[in-house]
Amino acid sequence: MKAGDRVRVRALNPPGHNRAPSYVRGRTGVVVRPVGDGRFPDEAAAVGADARREAIWTVAFTGRELWGPDGGARDLVHVDLFESYLEHP
């Protein structure tokens, strides 16, 4: 994964902890930059410090992608997301 890649947020709704905001699930955006890495929170909630570390990416979504015609044509929303939440469309 790299800046400029188009990605879709997996439409996940697992039980328990999840850090992918529901308003971006199933939506397509563009990778802006890598943020670094961190303990994957879906696992950390259950296993603590033994949770795997994973890359985090800033992804930009247009207002129209998120809210349809009510979204501003030039609006962008940036969301930091763990790599497991992302897939190539």
C-alpha positions as CSV (number, residue, x, y, z in Angstrom):
1,M,0.0,0.0,0.0
2,K,1.2,3.5,-0.8
3,A,0.1,7.1,-1.0
4,G,-2.3,7.6,-4.0
5,D,-3.7,4.0,-3.8
6,R,-7.5,3.7,-4.0
7,V,-8.8,1.6,-1.1
8,R,-12.1,0.5,0.2
9,V,-12.9,0.1,3.9
10,R,-14.1,-3.4,4.6
11,A,-17.8,-3.5,5.5
12,L,-17.1,-5.2,8.9
13,N,-19.4,-5.3,11.8
14,P,-17.7,-7.7,14.2
15,P,-18.7,-8.3,17.8
16,G,-16.6,-6.4,20.3
17,H,-14.1,-3.7,19.7
18,N,-13.6,-2.0,16.3
19,R,-11.9,1.3,15.4
20,A,-13.2,1.7,11.8
21,P,-15.9,4.3,12.0
22,S,-19.2,3.0,10.7
23,Y,-19.6,6.0,8.3
24,V,-16.6,4.9,6.3
25,R,-17.2,1.1,6.2
26,G,-17.8,0.0,2.6
27,R,-16.7,3.4,1.3
28,T,-13.8,4.1,-1.1
29,G,-11.0,6.6,-0.5
30,V,-7.4,7.4,-1.4
31,V,-4.4,6.7,0.8
32,V,-2.8,10.0,1.8
33,R,0.2,8.9,3.9
34,P,1.4,6.3,6.3
35,V,0.9,7.2,9.9
36,G,3.1,4.5,11.5
37,D,2.0,1.4,13.3
38,G,0.2,0.4,16.5
39,R,-1.2,-2.5,18.4
40,F,-4.3,-3.7,16.4
41,P,-7.1,-2.6,18.7
42,D,-9.5,-5.4,17.7
43,E,-7.0,-7.8,19.3
44,A,-5.7,-5.6,22.0
45,A,-9.1,-5.4,23.6
46,A,-8.9,-9.2,24.1
47,V,-5.2,-10.0,24.5
48,G,-3.6,-6.7,25.6
49,A,0.1,-6.1,24.9
50,D,0.4,-9.4,22.9
51,A,-1.8,-8.0,20.1
52,R,0.0,-7.7,16.8
53,R,1.3,-4.4,15.5
54,E,-0.1,-3.2,12.2
55,A,0.4,-0.3,9.8
56,I,-1.9,2.7,10.1
57,W,-2.8,4.8,7.0
58,T,-4.5,8.2,6.6
59,V,-7.3,7.8,4.0
60,A,-9.1,10.7,2.4
61,F,-12.8,10.3,1.5
62,T,-14.8,12.8,-0.5
63,G,-18.0,14.3,1.0
64,R,-20.0,12.8,-1.8
65,E,-18.6,9.3,-1.2
66,L,-19.6,9.5,2.4
67,W,-22.9,11.4,2.2
68,G,-24.0,11.3,-1.5
69,P,-25.3,14.4,-3.1
70,D,-25.6,16.2,0.2
71,G,-21.8,16.0,0.6
72,G,-19.8,19.0,-0.5
73,A,-18.2,18.6,-3.9
74,R,-14.8,19.8,-2.5
75,D,-15.1,18.4,1.0
76,L,-12.5,15.8,2.2
77,V,-12.6,13.8,5.4
78,H,-9.3,12.2,6.5
79,V,-9.5,9.1,8.7
80,D,-6.6,7.1,10.2
81,L,-7.3,3.4,9.6
82,F,-5.5,0.1,10.4
83,E,-4.4,-1.8,7.3
84,S,-6.7,-4.8,8.2
85,Y,-9.6,-2.5,7.6
86,L,-8.6,-1.7,4.0
87,E,-8.8,-3.6,0.7
88,H,-8.1,-2.7,-2.9
89,P,-11.4,-2.1,-4.8
